[in-house]
Amino acid sequence: MFATSARNISSKSSEAASSPFYLTATASGATAAAIGLGAFYYQFVAQDAYAMTPAEEGLHATQYPWEHAKWTKTFDHAALRRGFQVYREVCSSCHSIKRIPYRKLVGTFMTVDEAKALAEENEYDTEPNDEGEIEKRPGKLSDYLPSPYKNDEAARAANNGALPPDLSLIVKARHGGCDYIFSLLMGYPEEPPAGATVQSGLNFNPYFPGTGIAMAKQLYDGLVEYEDKTPATASQMAKDVVEFLNWTAEPEMDDRKKMGWKTLIVTVSLFALSVWVKRYKWSTIKTRKIAYSPPKHDTRIR
């Protein structure tokens, strides 16, 4: 009986000794499979889709080091004010920003009085009166920035059939975001390159899909006069208006970054606390020692 027990104990011990190899191999295989699946997803699924030819995609925009794109940086609010000035004086004659009310401008790059005065420059429809007539009233902070055209048909008629897109979400709606819009604004050559063909009524721009765009070059040095006396070069105006359009697409970005850092701090603190609690609660189990004491045999002769 003792021999059988010894053999059983010996076999169990050998199995226990060999089990870590199988556990290590299984864990290694699972890790390799997870890495492979992750690489496959990143390579073939998560990557952006590009058109087959430059004529369809347009020239790939250069990546610029935008400060507001960094984790610890916010919008340059002086640049937002300048960009809004460029939009009002240059872009608003064709493009609308329908998703931004005047109240959003308050505390970002305008005071309450400035936003109210700006809103009162435009007239909006009132509710129909008892006779069904609609009157006009000055704008309020709750009103949205006006569109330059009454409807899409009027916009097409004024632009030779082309519909100027709304710029509220243009940064999020275009591949390349800020880099694409900046490159597009600055991408008008003096003359199309040799061999390039442009349809009648269009302008050559290598960054626009198809290279033919209805919008002509809009930004020239000294086109606007900044209130803060910043030199109004074409590149400076393009940079400022692109930052402004990034803000219109994501006006909550500053608050989101602040909340993200708060969340990270709280999460890391709670994780460290949970690790300490786990070690405290399991310390008695983790530090115990299990020893096998074989039964003592009675060697007395009976």
N, C-alpha and C positions, 0 to 999 in steps of 0.2 A: 504493500500500500504506500509506504514511504517512497519507494522507487518510482511508482507511478506519479505520485505528487511531485517528486523532484523533476521527472521528465516534463510534466505539464508546466511547472514553473519555468523550466529551462526553455520550453518552446514559446511560452508567452513572453519571456524576457527577450528572446531573439526577435520575435515579431515586433515587440515594442521598440527594440533597438533599431530595427530596419524601417519602421514606419516614418521617421522624419525624412528619409530620402524621398519616399513617395509624396509626402506632403510638400517638400521643397520642389519636386518636379512638377506637381500639379499647380502649385502657386506660380512657378516660373512660366508654365505653359499658359495659364490664364492671363498673366501679365503681358506676355508676348502677344496673345490674341487681342487683348484690349488695345495695346499700342498699335497693332496692325490695323484694327478696325478704325481707330482714331485717325491714323494716317490716311487710310482709304477715304474716310469721310472728308477730311480736310482737303485732300488732293482732288477728289472728283465731285464732291457734293457742296462743301462749304465755300469753295472758291467762286468768285464772281464770274459770270458768263460774259464772254466777249464775242463780238461779231467776227465773222470770218475774214473780212478784209478791212483795211483802213478806210475805204470809201464808205463802208457801212457804219463803222465805229467812230471814225474821226481820229485825228492824231491824239495819242494818249497824253493827258495833261501832266505837266511837271508837278511834283509834290513840293509844297512850300511849308516852312515851319510856322504854322499858325499858332500864335500864343494861346488862343482860347481853346485849342484842341488838347492842351496838356491837362493832366489830372489836377494840378495844383494852381491853375491859372483861370481867371475869369475873363469876361469880355472887356475889351478896352472901351469904356463908355464914352470917352472923347471921340474915338473912332466911330462909334455908333451914331453919335450926333452928326459928325461930318458925313457919314454914309447916308443918313436920312436926308441931309441937305442935298447930296448928289441925287438921291432918288427923286426928291421933290422937283429939282430944277432940270433934271435930265430925263429920268426914266418914267416919271408919272404921266407924261403926255401920251404914252402908249400902254404901259403896264400898270396893273392894279395890284393892290395888296388887300384883299378882301377880308382876311382873317384877323387883322390887327385892329382893335379899337383904340381910340385916343387915350383911354385910361391906362393902356399898357405902356404908353410912352412916359407916364408920370413915374418919377423915381428911378427911371432907367437912364434917360439923357435929357429929360425935360422936367420943369416944375409944373405944378398944378395950373398956375396962371398962364404959362406958355402953352400948355396943351389945350386949355379952354379957349384961348385966343385963336389957336390954330383950328380948332373945331368950328368956331363961329365964322370962320372964313367961308365955309361951305353951307349949303342949304339942303335940308332933308325933308321928305314928305311927312306930313302929319297924318293922324287918323282921320278918316272921312267925318265931316260934320253932319248935322241933321239933314242937310240938303244933299249929302253925298259928294260934296266937293272936297278935294284934297288941297290943302294949303301948304305953303313952305314955312319952315322954321329954321333958325340958326342951329348949327350942330352942337352936340353935347359930348361930354366925355364918354358916354355909353355908346355913341355912334361909331361905326367902323369907317376906316379910311375910304374915301369915295373912289369909284372906278372912273376912268377917263371916258368910257363909252356907256351908253344905255344898255346895250346887249351885245352879244357876239356878232350878230349880223352887222351892226354899225361898226364894230371893230374891224371886221374883215373888209368892209367897204372902204374904210379909211386907210387900209394897209395893203391894197392891191390883192386882196383875197387871203392874205396871211393873218392868222389870229395870234396876237401877242399873248403869251401865256401869263397867267397870274403868278406873281413872284412870292406869294406867301410861303410856299413850301418848295421853292425851286431848288434850294440847296439839297434837300432830301430827295427830290424827284429826279436828279440828274446824277449819272455815274461820275464819280470824281468829286462831287460836292463843290466845296470852295475852290479847289484847284481847277476844276473844269471851268467854272464861271469866270474866275480871274484870267485863265488862259484864253477863254473865248473873247473877253473884253479887250485883251491886249494882243489878240492874234490876227489882227487885220494888217496884211502887208500893203505896201504902197501899190504894188502891182502883183497880179497872180503869177506864180512861178511858171517857167517855160513848160509847156505841155498840159497845163491845167485848163480845163474847160469849165466855164460858169454859165449857167442859163441866163437868159435875158431877164433883168429885174432882180437878180440875186447878187450877193457879194461873196467873194472868196474868203473863207475862213477855215483853215485846216483842222481846227478842233471841233467844228460842227459836223455831225454825221452827214455825209454826202458832199461836204465842203462848200455847199452853196446855201447861204443864209439870207433871209429877207432883210434883216436888220443891218443897216450900214454902221460904220464906225461912229461911235457916239462920244467917246472921251478924247479930249484934246487938252494939252497943257494950258492952264489958265482959264478953263471953261467956267469954273465957279470961283467964288471968293470966300474962303473959309473965314468963319468968325474968329477963330483962334489964330489966324495968320499963318496957318500951316501952308507950305507951298503946294499949290493945287496942280501937281503934275498928273499926267494921265495914269501912271502906275499908282500914285497915291490915292486918286479918286477911285480907281478900280478896287484897290485893297480895302478902302473904307466902305464902299457900297457892298462888297462881298461880305464883310463882317456884319453889316447891317442886315443883309439878307439871311445870314446864318442865324442872327438873333430872331428874325421874324419866323424862321422855321422852328426854332427851339428857344422861345423866350424864357423858359423855366430852367435853362441850363445851369445858371449860377446857383439857384436854390437846390437843384438836383445834386450838384457836386458837393455842396455843403452837407446835405443830408447823407450823401454817400460816405463822406469822411466820418460823420457821426456814427453811422451804421457800422463802419469798419472798426472804429474804436470800441463801441459797445460789444460787438461780436467777438473781437479779440480778447477783451476783458472777461467776457462770460466763458469763452473757451478756456482761458487760463484758469479761471475759477473751477470749471468743471473738471479739468485735469487734476487740480489739487484735491478736490473732493473725491474723485475716483481713487487716487492714490491713498487718501486718508481712510476711506471706507474699506478698501481691499488690502490694506497693508498687513492686517493680521493673517489673511489668507495667502497672500503672495510670499510672506516671509516664513511661513510654517515649514517644518521639515517632516516628511513622512518616511519612516524607517520600518523595515520589515524585521520582526523578531521571530525567528523560527521557534516552534514549540520544543520544549525541553523533553528529551526522551528519558524514560525511566530505565536505568541500566541495572537495577537490582535483580538478582537471581531469585526467581520464585521457585 
